[in-house]
Amino acid sequence: MTLLGAERALLERCLPGFDERLARLGVAAAEDPDSGVLGAFRRAGGGNLLIPTAMGGAGLGCRDGVRLQQAIGSRAPSLAVASTMHHYKVAWLASALGAEAADILREVVTARHLVASCGAEGQVGRNLFTPGIEVCAADGGVTVSGSKRPCSLTGSMGLLSMSAIAPAGTAYEGQLLILMIPATAAGLRRQPFWRNRVLRAAETDAVELDRVHVPNSMIIPLGDAALSSGRFVSNLLWFQLLITAAYLGVAIGQVERVLSGKRGTPGDRVAALAPLETAGAALECTAREVDDGRCDDDLLGRALLVRYTAQRAIAEATDRALELAGGMPFVTGSEGLDALGASRGLAFHPPAEISVRERLDTWLGGGGLTLM
């Protein structure tokens, strides 16, 4: 067995030479905000990989997306997390909306844009799909004002994506909208926000919007807001699977360094890797169902269970990896602790396990699963 052999082979086929570049750079250098890995990823066409071939992309499915994010996470944690914010949004737009989003996705491919995603993460009690943004009617479209914090890809994004309820006085009144805002739009500003030393290269800061005009050509109506929640099952599925894969890759990268250094006993090393391999198998199985066209609440519930189980597997494996690496690396540098901290970030992406336990319990007991 070659650890992450299939995953890295996929990355090589999609972006020739990119995995080797990340390997030469090393995790510590890749996590430097000045490393330029996000820009290199964008220029290499990394943002086009999960967009269908009919729209100019590489056409990777969910299972391949899961493999891709593990490969990248093992080499460059910030890049894996940040690129997930792009991948899940464009993959969802393509799978759930199809022709409705085709023109915008073709533009993403042609310009090699990275798409930042504006949801209500970090805002307790907010619906994930209607962040605290004020939307007003305007000639030829709408204007938006408010702030998104945190927001990854703030420096490298070409477009900012968000959902909002259309106000009165517009052609879309009462509908749920997807707004695609160019990063160069007047009234859009970036502000420093991230203070943690881990995942610093993900460009996670604040975006401020002051009466930013969004023309009709950059608005995708989803229909009556009360009837549109079903389309977001696909959104949540893509996000949960890809973000879990990214952090699973981060953890596997840590264990890989223990394996290559022959730290601990054979039993120690097997015990460190086993929970990650198990979580990865469950993740691929769920992603394969997405590729088969399944999109329902039961699959979303399973995806959430896989994610929360992966969180615990990651914690167990990375704690063991840090211990096996030995005390001298701990004393002489922070790389091990930084990697440990980075691997824990999955717990903070929505929906947090603690917030949905009762809903999952109801679902497991035969009821429905409602997250919005």
Buried (B, 14 or more C-beta within 10 A) or exposed (E): EEBBEEBBBBBBEBBEEBBEBBBEBEBEBBBEBEBBBBEBBBEBBBBBBBBBEEBBBBBBBBBBBBBBBBBBBBBBBBBBBBBBBBBBBBBBBBBBBEEEBBEBBBBBBEEBBBBBBBBBBBBEEBBBBBBEBEBEBBEEBBBBBBBBBBBBBBBBBBBBBBBBBBBEEBEBEEBBBBBBBBBEBEBBEBEEBBEEEBBBBBBBBBBBBEEBBBBEEBBBBBEEBEEBBEBBBBBBBBBBBBBBBBBBBBBBBBBBBBBEEEBBEEEBBEBBBBBBBEBBEBBBEBBBBBBEEEBEBEBBBBBBBBBBBBBEBBBBBBEBBBBBBBEEBBEEEBBBBBBBBBBBBBBEBBBEBEEBEEBBEBBEEEEEBEBE
